[in-house]
């Protein structure tokens, strides 16, 4: 039984060896000249403007959290779709209630103006 795992252990050793070897070779062979451009923060190819300690509006965080909440809730639709035939009408009703609650929450957030960029 344990012998069937030997190829996996060998593969893991090869992977760890390759990663460690790459890091060690990079440390020895890599270019270590530090210039102003290399030490500057990289922001999508654009030179940074202003201080990195700039404060963001709370609206940014609210919209981010709302996106995460609704996105995670939608992820629950996939397992339901996989076993839909086994759940029959009960599963359909339960998912209808779930989607209705999400819809009500979305309407509430929309009416409160939490999705507006100003």
DOKE-62089 format. One record per residue (C-alpha): residue number from 1; residue in three letters; z, x, y. Coordinates in Angstrom, 3 decimals. Example, Ala and Ser with C-alpha at 12.3 -4.5 7.8 and 13.67 -1.06 7.14 Angstrom:
BEGIN
+-----+---------+----------+----------+----------+
! num ! residuo !       pz !       px !       py !
+-----+---------+----------+----------+----------+
!   1 !     ALA !    7.800 !   12.300 !   -4.500 !
!   2 !     SER !    7.140 !   13.670 !   -1.060 !
+-----+---------+----------+----------+----------+
This chain:
BEGIN
+-----+---------+----------+----------+----------+
! num ! residuo !       pz !       px !       py !
+-----+---------+----------+----------+----------+
!   1 !     UNK !    0.000 !    0.000 !    0.000 !
!   2 !     UNK !    0.942 !    2.734 !    2.466 !
!   3 !     UNK !   -2.156 !    4.734 !    1.508 !
!   4 !     UNK !   -4.408 !    2.092 !    3.045 !
!   5 !     UNK !   -3.018 !    3.017 !    6.491 !
!   6 !     UNK !   -3.904 !    6.716 !    6.216 !
!   7 !     UNK !   -7.338 !    6.323 !    7.944 !
!   8 !     UNK !   -5.626 !    4.552 !   10.848 !
!   9 !     UNK !   -3.045 !    7.337 !   11.203 !
!  10 !     UNK !   -5.793 !    9.976 !   11.082 !
!  11 !     UNK !   -7.757 !    8.113 !   13.734 !
!  12 !     UNK !   -4.652 !    7.822 !   15.935 !
!  13 !     UNK !   -4.031 !   11.560 !   15.592 !
!  14 !     UNK !   -7.630 !   12.272 !   16.572 !
!  15 !     UNK !   -7.350 !   10.011 !   19.612 !
!  16 !     UNK !   -4.057 !   11.538 !   20.767 !
!  17 !     UNK !   -5.466 !   15.029 !   20.175 !
!  18 !     UNK !   -8.618 !   14.246 !   22.141 !
!  19 !     UNK !   -6.651 !   12.797 !   25.072 !
!  20 !     UNK !   -4.182 !   15.707 !   25.133 !
!  21 !     UNK !   -7.019 !   18.230 !   24.842 !
!  22 !     UNK !   -8.962 !   16.612 !   27.666 !
!  23 !     UNK !   -5.932 !   16.637 !   29.958 !
!  24 !     UNK !   -5.096 !   20.268 !   29.156 !
!  25 !     UNK !   -8.698 !   21.434 !   29.601 !
!  26 !     UNK !   -8.950 !   19.524 !   32.867 !
!  27 !     UNK !   -5.797 !   21.217 !   34.142 !
!  28 !     UNK !   -7.115 !   24.695 !   33.281 !
!  29 !     UNK !  -10.795 !   24.298 !   34.109 !
!  30 !     UNK !  -10.627 !   21.813 !   36.988 !
!  31 !     UNK !  -11.332 !   22.689 !   40.602 !
!  32 !     UNK !   -8.027 !   22.977 !   42.500 !
!  33 !     UNK !   -9.278 !   23.446 !   46.057 !
!  34 !     UNK !   -7.465 !   20.922 !   48.274 !
!  35 !     UNK !   -9.406 !   19.827 !   51.316 !
!  36 !     UNK !   -8.712 !   17.223 !   53.970 !
!  37 !     UNK !  -11.273 !   14.881 !   52.427 !
!  38 !     UNK !   -9.755 !   15.154 !   48.952 !
!  39 !     UNK !   -6.243 !   14.416 !   50.199 !
!  40 !     UNK !   -7.322 !   11.417 !   52.278 !
!  41 !     UNK !   -6.723 !    7.952 !   50.754 !
!  42 !     UNK !   -9.879 !    6.404 !   49.298 !
!  43 !     UNK !  -10.591 !    2.781 !   50.151 !
!  44 !     UNK !  -13.882 !    1.639 !   48.660 !
!  45 !     UNK !  -15.893 !    4.328 !   50.394 !
!  46 !     UNK !  -14.679 !    3.331 !   53.848 !
!  47 !     UNK !  -12.532 !    5.641 !   55.946 !
!  48 !     UNK !   -9.029 !    4.159 !   56.258 !
!  49 !     UNK !   -8.267 !    2.528 !   59.597 !
!  50 !     UNK !   -4.734 !    2.234 !   60.871 !
!  51 !     UNK !   -1.502 !    2.738 !   59.015 !
!  52 !     UNK !   -1.021 !    1.961 !   55.323 !
!  53 !     UNK !    2.246 !    0.201 !   56.232 !
!  54 !     UNK !    0.411 !   -2.667 !   57.922 !
!  55 !     UNK !    1.995 !   -6.069 !   57.313 !
!  56 !     UNK !   -0.035 !   -8.898 !   55.834 !
!  57 !     UNK !    0.274 !  -12.540 !   56.698 !
!  58 !     UNK !    2.381 !  -14.644 !   54.336 !
!  59 !     UNK !   -0.711 !  -16.831 !   53.822 !
!  60 !     UNK !   -2.254 !  -14.003 !   51.803 !
!  61 !     UNK !    0.656 !  -14.001 !   49.385 !
!  62 !     UNK !    0.780 !  -17.793 !   49.136 !
!  63 !     UNK !   -2.912 !  -18.018 !   48.263 !
!  64 !     UNK !   -2.538 !  -15.167 !   45.768 !
!  65 !     UNK !    0.351 !  -16.892 !   44.005 !
!  66 !     UNK !   -1.465 !  -20.218 !   43.980 !
!  67 !     UNK !   -4.502 !  -18.554 !   42.456 !
!  68 !     UNK !   -2.349 !  -16.976 !   39.752 !
!  69 !     UNK !   -0.578 !  -20.248 !   38.968 !
!  70 !     UNK !   -3.780 !  -22.271 !   38.672 !
!  71 !     UNK !   -5.601 !  -19.491 !   36.849 !
!  72 !     UNK !   -2.847 !  -19.135 !   34.253 !
!  73 !     UNK !   -2.705 !  -22.890 !   33.789 !
!  74 !     UNK !   -6.436 !  -23.021 !   33.127 !
!  75 !     UNK !   -6.010 !  -20.352 !   30.438 !
!  76 !     UNK !   -4.093 !  -22.954 !   28.422 !
!  77 !     UNK !   -7.326 !  -24.926 !   28.050 !
!  78 !     UNK !   -8.832 !  -22.347 !   25.686 !
!  79 !     UNK !   -6.319 !  -22.653 !   22.799 !
!  80 !     UNK !   -6.452 !  -26.418 !   23.184 !
!  81 !     UNK !  -10.250 !  -26.363 !   22.877 !
!  82 !     UNK !  -10.020 !  -24.225 !   19.735 !
!  83 !     UNK !   -7.850 !  -26.762 !   17.865 !
!  84 !     UNK !   -9.182 !  -29.893 !   19.575 !
!  85 !     UNK !  -10.430 !  -31.504 !   16.345 !
!  86 !     UNK !   -7.047 !  -31.067 !   14.654 !
!  87 !     UNK !   -5.142 !  -32.695 !   17.538 !
!  88 !     UNK !   -7.383 !  -35.781 !   17.651 !
!  89 !     UNK !   -6.551 !  -38.464 !   20.240 !
!  90 !     UNK !   -2.991 !  -37.186 !   20.802 !
!  91 !     UNK !   -4.309 !  -33.807 !   21.970 !
!  92 !     UNK !   -6.840 !  -35.479 !   24.237 !
!  93 !     UNK !   -4.164 !  -37.603 !   25.901 !
!  94 !     UNK !   -1.799 !  -34.650 !   26.295 !
!  95 !     UNK !   -4.515 !  -32.513 !   27.874 !
!  96 !     UNK !   -5.449 !  -35.392 !   30.152 !
!  97 !     UNK !   -1.841 !  -35.571 !   31.363 !
!  98 !     UNK !   -1.783 !  -31.772 !   31.803 !
!  99 !     UNK !   -5.004 !  -31.759 !   33.857 !
! 100 !     UNK !   -3.772 !  -34.740 !   35.899 !
! 101 !     UNK !   -0.579 !  -32.841 !   36.804 !
! 102 !     UNK !   -2.664 !  -29.810 !   37.802 !
! 103 !     UNK !   -4.913 !  -32.024 !   39.905 !
! 104 !     UNK !   -1.944 !  -33.599 !   41.682 !
! 105 !     UNK !   -0.501 !  -30.145 !   42.392 !
! 106 !     UNK !   -3.866 !  -28.986 !   43.729 !
! 107 !     UNK !   -4.144 !  -32.019 !   46.038 !
! 108 !     UNK !   -0.572 !  -31.422 !   47.253 !
! 109 !     UNK !   -1.312 !  -27.768 !   48.062 !
! 110 !     UNK !   -4.556 !  -28.735 !   49.766 !
! 111 !     UNK !   -2.882 !  -31.424 !   51.918 !
! 112 !     UNK !   -0.111 !  -28.983 !   52.911 !
! 113 !     UNK !   -2.814 !  -26.623 !   54.237 !
! 114 !     UNK !   -1.814 !  -23.706 !   52.024 !
! 115 !     UNK !   -5.464 !  -22.936 !   51.230 !
! 116 !     UNK !   -6.545 !  -22.590 !   54.875 !
! 117 !     UNK !   -7.416 !  -19.159 !   56.277 !
! 118 !     UNK !   -6.515 !  -18.921 !   59.954 !
+-----+---------+----------+----------+----------+
